[in-house]
C-alpha cells in the first residue's frame, strides 16, 4: 500500500461502505488437531498459539465486492506503489533489445536469479505539470527529468541488483489522441444515418454519452447507479489503451509472453490503480485463443500505477536527487526502436522529424485539464457544420458548464417595420448540446437527472407522466411549468448528446496523487522561484494548470530541441488529411488500422471495454443461506456465533 496515502487525499469519497469481508474469505480452513475432543472444555493458557497467514486483499477483490462504494477505499488496500516498482526492478534484469528486435527471452543473470523483463513506462501530462509547478520549470523540461529518472544512466539504472531501467517511456498523449478520435466517432454515429456511421466498432451507448476515462466515476456508477451504465462510453482510457498496445505489439513482435513485459503507468490519480486491476483490462480479452494452448493466469495490460508524489518517493528511496537530474532529453541513441516502425513513428515522433511536422502537445486551455474529450467532440461537430456557432452557458459552479451548437434558420416574413419591409428574420436552431460535470456533488445531480421516472405502486394510482406524455390543460394550469419533476429532468438530459464526467473538482490536474501545497518545502523539493509562503491549494492548482497548458504551445525549448536530442527533435506531425483540434484524424485512423492488422486482433477487442453493475446484498432478504455462510465465515476466526 502506498505509504503517502491518507484519508485526506481521498477527494473522490462519496459515501461510506460496509465492513469488508474479503480478509475473512481468504483465511485458510483450520485443520482439526489429532486426538482432539471437540466437546472438551479447556482454558486459553492451554491452547497452543497458531501462526495464521496474514489476510491479503487485492484490488481485484475490491472490484468483486459490493461493500465499498468509493474507489479510494479500494486503493487503501492496494499493493501498487513505488516500493513495488523498486522490488520488481531488483528482482528482474532488463531484457536487452537489439536493433534487429531480437530479445534474449528468459535470460538468466549471473547470480541465477529470475527471468528478465522488458520494462515500459507511460507518463501522463498532468504528472509532468505537477512536477513542473513544484520545481518552477516548464512541462516539457519536467518530462525530460522524468525520462532521465526512469531510463537514464543517472536514474534508476544507477542502483539496484541488476541496474534495470525502462526501455521505452511513452507519452499518454499519443493514445489520448486515438481516444479523442474514437470518442468523436462514438458520438457522431447515433446522430447520423447508421448506414453512414464512422464508428469503428462496438454498440453505441445511449444518449447522452458519458465519458468513462475516470475510474472514480466508473466505480461510483457501477456500484450505486447501474441505470447510467447504458450511457457510458465503451472506449478504453488512454492508460488502458496504451497498455493494450504495448502488451499486444511487444508480445507478438518479440515473441515473448505478456507477463515478461512489465508496464508502469504514472498518473495523477490514485483511482487509476483501480482501473489497472479491472478484469476486462487483461490479456484474456484480446489474446488469440488456441485449443491446444494451456490456460494461463490473466496478465494485466498495466502492471502498476504510481502517482506524481510516489514518483518523487521512488527517486528518494533509490537515493536520487530528482532536481539534480539532467534537464535535457535522453539521447535517441540510448533508446531502441519500437519493434514496429509505423507505431514507432506514432509513439515517438522525435525520431522522425523528416516525415512529421510538429511535436505532439497538450490541449489548449479551452479544452480543460482532463484530456479534452468534450472539446474534441465539439470541434468535430463544428467541422461538420461550418455555419454552426458554439455557445457556453456557465452553471452554478465552475465545474458545471453547458455547451450548445446552433446554426441560423432563416424564413421569409412580410412584416413591415417603420415603413420598411423586413424580408428576412434570422433565427437559430440548436443542433448539438453537451455538458461538463466535475466533482462528486455535481455528479450526484447528474445521475439524479438520468434516473428513469418511478412508477406509482399504490392501488388506483397512475404512473407519473413520462417525457412523451402531455399534461391536460387543467393540470398544467394548477402546476407551474418550471416545477422540477423527475420526468422533466430526464427529458432535459435526453436532449444532450455528450457529457464529460470527472470525479475530481477542477479536473485531472487536481487528482489525489498530485503534489499538494502541503508537500512543498520538504527536503530537496523546495520550489524554485516561488518565493512565497502560505500559498493556498487553489492558487497552487492554478500554477499546475498553468504548467499543464504551457505544453500546448511552441516555446524556445522546442526551437532548440533539435540540437539537444542528437539532432532529432520533436517535430510536427504530418498535415495530410483531416485535421481537427490539432489532431490529424487520418493519421490516427491509419495507426489504428495498422495496429489491428499487424496483430490480427479486431479493434473491438483492442479499443473497447465493458462495464457491469455490482449488486449489493446489504439490506436484502436472505433467500440463499447467506446467513449460514456468514456464521461459517465468522467461525473460522473464532467469532462468537
N, C-alpha and C positions, 0 to 999 in steps of 0.2 A: 504494500500500500504506500502511496506517496506520503512522505514524511511532512510535506508542507501543506497538506490538505487539512482544512479545519472547517467547522460549521459556518464560519464567517465567509468562506469562499463560495458557498453553495447558493448562488443567486438565482438558480432556477427552481428553488423549492416551491412547491405548490400546496401540498397538504400532507400531513403525517400518514404513515402506514402502520400496519400491524407488526407484531413481533415476527422476526424471520425464523423459520423453522428449518431452513436448509442445513445448519450445523447438526441438528438432531438426525436428519435423514441420512447424513453421510457417516454417522458413527457406525463402527463395525459391531456386528452382533456379538454378545458376550457368550463365550463357551462355558458351559457348566463344569465346575471342578469335579474331579474324580472323588468317589466316596463321600459326596456331599449330600446332606439331607435337606431338601427344600423346606421342611417343616421345623427345622432346628432353630431354636431361639438362641442368639448369641449377642455379644456386645461389640461395640465399634473397635475396641482395642485388640480384639482377636481376629479382625478381618484384615487379611493381607492387602497391603496397598497395591493398586493396579496402575500401570503406566498406560494411560489412554492416549491414543493417537490424536493429535490436535485436529479439530474440525477445520476444513478448508472450504472456502466459498469462492467460486469463480464468477465472473461477470455473466457467463452463460447461465449459471444457476439463477442469478438475479433476474435475467430476462424471462426465465421459465416460471418464476414465482410471481404471484399476483399481490403480494403483500405491499411492496413498495410502489409508490405512485410517482416518485421523482427519481430521475436517473442519477442524481447526486448521491443518493443513498447507496446505489449500486457501486458507484465509484469508490466509496469508503472501504469496500471490501475487495477492491481490485488489487492485482499484483503488477499492473503496468506502471513502471516508474523508472527513474534514471538508474536505480540500482539494477533493475533487470537488464538495462542496456549494457551496463558495465559487466555484469555477470555473463551475459551472452558473448560479448566480445572477448572476455577472458577464457571462456570455455571452448570457443571455436576459432580456429585460424581462418583468415580470409582466403578464399579460393582464388588463385591468380587467374586473371582473364587475359589471354593473349590477343594480339592483333588479329589472329585468324579465328577468334571466337572459340577456341578450344579450351575448355576448363579442365583442371585436374580434379575431377569429381572424386570425392571420397579420399582426398589426400590426407595422409597421416602425418602429424607433426613429429618432430624428433623425439619428444618425450612420450610418444604413444598415446596421445590424448584422443579426443573425439573427432568426428568428421568435421571438415571445413564447411563454411557457409559463404554465400555471396551476400554482402551487406549493401542494402539500398535504403536511402532516406528520402523523404519528401518534406518540404518546408512550406508552410503557408505564409502569404504576405502579411497577415495580421501579426504573426510572431515576429517577423522582421521589423514591423512597425513598432512593436513593443520594445524590442532591443534597441532600435534606433532612438526612440524617445529617452530611453534610460541612459544612453551614452552620448547623447547630443550629436548624433551622426545621421546621415541620410539612410533611407530604407535600403538603398542599393548597397551601401557600404556595410550595413548590418548583415545583408545576405552573404557578402564576401567573408565576413568574420565567421558566420555560422558554417560556411563551406570549409574554411580553414580548420575549424574545430573538428568537424566530422570526417573530413577526408585529407587534410593536410598533414605534413610530416611533423609539425609543431603541435598538432592537436591530439586526438585520442590515440593515434598511432604511435605517439612517443612513449606510451606506457602500456601496462597490461602484460599478460603472459605471452601473447603472440604478436603484439603490435598491430592488432587488427583495426581496420578502419573501413569507412564506407566507400564502396567503389563508385557508385553513382549517387548524386544528390539532385533530386528533381524538384522543380518549382511547381506547386499545385496549380498555378495559373494556367499551365498548359492544358490540363484536363478540365479545368474550370471552363475554358472556352468551349470545349466539347459539350459540357453540361448546359451551357447557355444556348448553344445552337439546338441541341436536342430538346431543351425545355421550351424554346420558342416553337419548335415543330409540334410539341405536345399540346400547346395552347392553340396553335393555328389549325390543327387537324379537325377538332369538333366544330370550329367556327366556319369551316369551309365545306365544300362538297366532298363527301367521303371518297368519291372516285378520284378526286384530285389531291388527296391527302399526301402531305410530305413527311408524315411521321414514319420513322424507320421501322418501328415495331412496338409491341405491347399495346394492350387495350387502353383507350383514352379514359382518364378519370372523369368524374362528374364535375360540372361547373358549380361553384368556382374551383379551379385547380389550386391546391395549396402546396407550397414548397415543402420538400421532405429532406432538405440537406441538414437541418438542425436536429441532432439526436435527442436533445432535451425535449423539444416539442413533440417528436415522434413517440417517445416513451410515454409522455403525458397523454397523447391521443390514444395510443394502443391500450392503456390500462384504465382510462377513465371516460373516454368519449369515443367508443367504437363507431358511432354514427358518422364520424368525419373521415373514416379510413377510405371510403369510396371517393373522397375528394383529393387524396394525397397524390402527388406526382409520383410516378413509378420509377423515376430516374435515380440512379445512384448518386451519391455526393461526390465532389471532386476527390476527397480522400479515398473513398471506396473504389471509384473508377480508376484512379492511379494504381491502387493496389492490385486490381484485377489485371490491368495492362502489364504491370511488372511481373506478376506471377505467371501469366499465360505466355508471354513472349519469351522470357528468360528460360522457363522450364522446357519449352519446345526447342528454341534455338540452341541452347547449351546442353540439351539432352540430360537434364538433371531433374531431380524430384522437387516439387514445390516446397517441401519442408527444408530444403537446403538453401532456399532463398529467404533471407530474413529482412523484412520490410519494417522500417521505423517511420512513423509519421509524427511531425512536430506541429502541434495545433494550438489554437488559442483557448480551447475549451476542454474541461475535464470530461464532458459527456462524449467526446469523440472516442474515449476509451471504451465506452459502452457500445458505440456503433461498431467498432472494430471486432467486438465479440459476438455480433449477430451471426446466427447460424446461416442466414441467407448469404452472407458475405464470406463464403469459404469456397475451396476448390470443388466441393461436391456439386455445386450448381453450374459449373462451367467445364469441369473435366470430362473429356470424352469417355464414355463407359465402354468397357470391353467384357464379354462374358468370361474370358479366360483370366481376367485380372482379379487378384485377391483384393477384398475390401480393405481399405486403409482408413485410418482416422482422418477426419476433415482437417484441412490446413487453412488457416485464416489468410485472407488477402493482405491484411495489415496485422503484423505480429505484435506490435507495441506502439503505444501512443504516449508521448510526453508533451508537456506544455512549455511555454516560454520560461517560466520560473524554474521548471525542472531542467531545462536546458542549461541554465546558469549553474544549477546544483551539479549537473553532470560534469561541467568543467571544474568546479570546486573540488568535487570528490576525487577527480583524477589529478588534482594539484596543478591545474592550468589556470592562469590568469586570463580571463576572457578578454578584458580590454587591451591586453598586450598582444593579442593575436594580430597577424598581418592584416592590414586593411586594404587588401587587393585581391583580385580573383585568383583562384588556383590556375596554374598553367594548364592549358588544354592538353599538353603532352602527358600530364600526370593522370588523366582520366581516359580509360579505353573507350573506343566507340561502342555505342549500344549495338547489340547484335542484330540490328535491323536498320539499314541506312535510312529508310524512309521515316521510321519512328525516331531515329537519332536526330534527323533534321528537324523534326517537330518538337521533340522534348528539349533539345539543346541547340537553339538557334545560333548561339555564339560560335559554333563550329562552321557555319555555312553562310558566311557573310556575302559570298558571291551569288547565292541563289535567293537570299532573303533580304528585305529592305528595311526592316526595323526590328528592334528587340521587343519582346513581349512585356507589357506594362500592366500595372494595376488599373482598376476602373477609376474614372474621374469622380469628383465629389457628388455630382448629380446621381450617380449610381448607388451611393451609400457604401458603408464599410463591410457589407456581408456578401460580397461576390457579384452583386449587380444582376441578380436573376430578374427582378421586376423591371429594371431599367432596360435590359436587353429585350424583354418581351415587348415593352412599349416602343422601343426603337424599331423592332421588327414590324409591328403593326403600322407605325408611321411610314415605313418604307413601302408597305402595301397600299397605303392611302396617302399619296403625295399631297392631297389637299386637306389632310387632317391637321387638327390643332390640339395640342396637349394642354389640359387644364389640371392644376394641382389644387386640392382642397385640404387644408390642414384640419386635423382632428382636435380632440380635447387636449392632447398632449403631443409632443414632438414624435412619439413613436407610433402614431396613427395618422396615416396620410392616404387620401383617396385620389385617384387619377382617372381622368376621363378624356377620351379622344373624340373630338367632334369634327364634323365636316359641314360646309354650308349646304343649305337646302333652299333653293330658290323657287318661287312660284309667281305667276302673274297676278297683278292686282289693279283694279280700276279706281282705287281711291284717289281723291283729289285733296291735296293739302295746300292751303294758301293759293288756290288758283292753279297750281301746277299738278299735272297728272303724275302720280307715282306708279310707274310701270312695273317695278320690281321691289319686292320686300324680301330681304335676306333673312333666313332663319337657319338654325343649326340643329343637327340631329346627332345624338350620341351613338357612336358605333362600337365603342370598346370601353369597359370600365374595369379598373383594377384597384388594389389597395395594398397597404403595408401595415402589418401588425407586429410590433416588437414588445417583449416583456410579458410576464405571466398574467398580469392583470388584464391587459388588452387581449391576450389570447383567450382568457376566460370569457370575455364578452363576445369574441368571435365565435367560439364553439356554441355559445348560447344562441346566437343568431342562426347557426346552421342546424340546430336541433329541430327535428320534424315536429309538427303540431301533435299534441296529445289528444287522444280520443276520450270523451267522457264515458264513464262506465256506469253511472247511476241509472236506474230504471226510468224510462221515459224521457231521458235527456238526449239531445242531439249532439253530433260531433261539432267541434269548433270549426269555424269556416276556414277552408284552405285557401291557398293563394288564387285558385281558379274560380272560387265561389264569389258571387256578388251579394252584398247585403241588401235587403229590401229598403226602400226609401225611408220607411218609418224608423227602422233600426239605425240607419245611417244618421238620421236627424237627431236621435237621442244620444249618440256617442260621437265625440269629436273625431274628425278624420285623422288627426295626428296622434291618437291614443295608441301607445305601443302594444302590440299583440305579438305572440309568437309566430302566428301565421304571417303577419305583415313583415316581421323581421326576416323570416325565412325567404319570403318573396323578394325582399330588398337585396339579400345576398345572392340570390339566383341571377340577378342582373350582372353580377361581377363575373369576369372570365378568369381572373388570376389574383391570388393573394400571396404576398411574400410574408412568411411567418418565421420569426426567430425568437427564441426563449429569452435571450439576454437583452435588457433595455439598452438601447443605443446601438445594438448590432454586435457583430463578431469581434470587433476591436475591444469590446468590453467583456470578453469571455472570462470565465472564472479562473483560467490558468494564466492569464496575462499578468505581467508585473504590475503590482498595485503601488499606490503612492506610499503606503506604509512600508514597502520593501526598499525604498530609496535610502541612500546613505548608509548602507551596510557594507563594510569592508571595501573591496575594490569596485563596488557597484555605485559609487558616488556619481551623481550626474555631472557631466562635463558641460560647463557653460550655463547651468541652470541658475546658480547664484541666488536661489530663493529658498526659504524655509516656510513651512506651513501651507504649502500648496494643497488645494482641495482635490478630491478624487475627480470631480467634474472637470476642473482645469487640467488635470493630468490626462484624462481621457481625451480632451481636446488636443493635447500635444501628440497623443498616439494617432489620432485621426489625421492630424497634420502630416505626421511622418508617413502614414499609410498612403495618403493622396499624393505625397511627393514622388511616389513611384509611378505616377500616371503620366508624367511629362518628361521632356528631354532636359537633362541637366548637363553641366560641364563634365560630370563624371562619365556620361555616355559618350561625349565627344572625344575624351581621351582614353576610353576603354580599350580601343584597338591596340594601343601600344602596351597597355598593362597586361593583356592576356595573350602574349606571344603573337601579336598581330591579328588575333581573331577576336574581335569584339562582338558584343550583342548587336545585331543588326535588324533592319526592317524585314518583316515578313512580306512575302510576295503580295502584290496588289492585284494580281489577275483574278477576276471573278467578282462575285458579290461581296461587298464589304459593308457590314452593319455594325455600328457601335465599335468600330475599330477592329473587328474580327473578320478575317477572311473566311466566309462561310463555306465557300467551295473547297478551300484547303482543309478545313475541319472535316467535311464530308469525305474527302478523299482519304484522309488519315484513318477515319473510322472504317471505311470500306476496305482499305488495305489491311488493317488490323484483323478484321473478321476473316478475310480471305486467306491471309497468311497463316492464321492459327486454325482455320477450319471450324470456328465457333461462331454461331449466329449472334448478331448484335442484341437480340432479345435476351441472351444469356450474359453478354458482356456488359451491357449498359443499363439494364433494368433490374429492379428487385421487387420485393413484395412486402406487405405489412399485414399483421394479423392482430385480432383482438385478444387481449389477455383477460380472461374472465376470473373474477374473484369469488371465492367460496365464503367470504366473510358475510355473516348475517343470513345465509341461505339455510333452508330446511335440510337437515341431514337425511338423505334418501339412500345413500350407498354405503353405509357402515363407516362413515368418516369419523364418527366419534370413537369407534373401536380402534381405528388407525391412530388417532391422537393418543389414546390410552397406551397403545403399543409403543409409540414413539417415546412417550414420557417414561414408560417403564424401562427403556434402555438406559436412561440416565438416572435412574433411581427416583423418578417422580413419585409423589405421594398419592398415586391413584390406587 
